[in-house]
Structures are given as structure tokens and as C-alpha cells.
């Protein structure tokens, strides 16, 4: 299997555009997943009877094949980027919701009791004590969800989107391996760079872990 480097040199603008489109879809889904999973995780952590229901529901949604989700969304949002983002967001929820709940569970009870004894209100305790201490576990979920979303964007090619996945379709249809190889390499690079940036972000957001180390 050989690579046609002249094809890559002649399509740098297209490759850049598809890479940015791919990244935009994945990051939008992760951000929406965080916005949805954070309040649900707090609710599941506070109200124990809801914990099993919410986690179970997210697991059920995760079992639906990705192509099936996109197809089911077509009558609602059509062949648009919205369909891609909604489908990817559904998949991020199972990881983000579970990790956020587990992160909140990992906060020592004595720490929360100390905050309460100091007269800290529950909302402030959540924002200034619980979430910061749960951040490493939450960020682990964000990293997994990000890599998963980047890998799944290509599936949206079947509904006319898909970012770098369009290179796979183009290469297979023309029996021309260069676009396929370029798509695979760029997808892997996106995942590696995104993960490295999230590790750096966690390092910045958790200075107490650096001091302890």
C-alpha cells in the first residue's frame, strides 16, 4: 500500500477544513455532554434512589449502535451537523455521568463535614470543595469521552457529515488508499493532541496536587 504524496500536497486545504470540522463536532459534543451530565451527576449523588435509574439509562443509550442513533435523529434534525452532535453527545453521557458521580463519591465525608461546620452553604461547598476534589476523576472521563467522540465522528459520514470520515468513503469508493491513510493518521493525531491538552488543563486546574507531589 503506497501513499500518493502529491495528492496530499494538492489537498492540504481540504484536509485542514475536514480536520477542523471533525474537531468541532467532537468538542461540541463533549461540552454539551458536560453541561448535561454535571447537574444530573449532582442529582444522582444527592438523591440516591435516582442514581441507579440515571446511570442505567445512560448505559441503555450507550448500547444503541451509533448509526442507528443518527438514523433515528434524521426525522428530527435532518442531514445536518446537529444530528451528528446530538448523537455524539448521547455517547459521551455514559462516561461523563458515571465519572462525575464517582468523583463526587470520592470526596471524603470529613471534608464536607468540615465545610458544613464552617457555615459554608451547600452550593458553595459543591463548587469550591466537592467539584475541585472530584476534578481528577471527572477529567479522566472527559479524556475518554473526547477520544471516543473523535473516533465516532467518522460514522456520521453515512448521513453526509463525518469530518475526516469523508476521506474514508472517498478512498474506499475509488479504491484509492491515500485518503483513507490520511484520514486515519489525522484522526489519531487529533486524539493524541486533544488528550495531551486535557492533561495539561488538569495540571493547571489542580495546583494542590502539584504541591503535594
KALINBEL-V89405 format. One line per field, one symbol per residue. ss: DSSP state (~ for helix, > for strand, _ for the rest). phi: phi as a letter, one per 30 degrees, with the letter a starting at -180 (. if undefined). psi: psi as a letter, one per 40 degrees, with the letter a starting at -180 (. if undefined). A space follows every 10 residues. Layout:
# KALINBEL-V89405
ss = ???
phi = ???
psi = ???
This chain:
# KALINBEL-V89405
ss = ____~~~~~~ _~~~~~~~~~ ~~~~~~~~~~ ~~~~~~~~~~ ~~~~~~_~~~ ~~~~~~~~~~ ~~___~~~~~ ~~~~~~~___ ~~~~~~~~~~ ~~~~~~~~~~ ~~~~~___~~ ~~~~~~~___ _~~~~~~~~~ ~~~~~~~~~~ ~~~~~~~~~~ ~~~~~~~~~_ ____~~~~~~ ~~~~__~~~~ ~~~~~~~~~~ ~~~~~~~~~~ ~~~~~_~~~~ ~~_
phi = .ccddddddd bddddddddd dddddddddd dddddddddd ddddddcedd eddddddddd ddddeedddd dddedccidb deddddddde dddddddddd dddddddedd ddddddddid dedddddcbd ddddeedddd dddddddddd ddeeddedcj cjhddddddd dddchbdedd ddddddddde dddddddddd dddddbdddd ddd
psi = hihgddddde fddddddddd dddddddddd dddddddddd ddddddgdde dddddddddd ddehiddddd ddedddeagi dddddddddd dddddddddd dddddehhdd dddddddeeh iddddddecd dddedddddd dddddddddd dedddedeee aebedddddd dddefhdddd dddddddddd dddddddddd ddddegdddd dd.
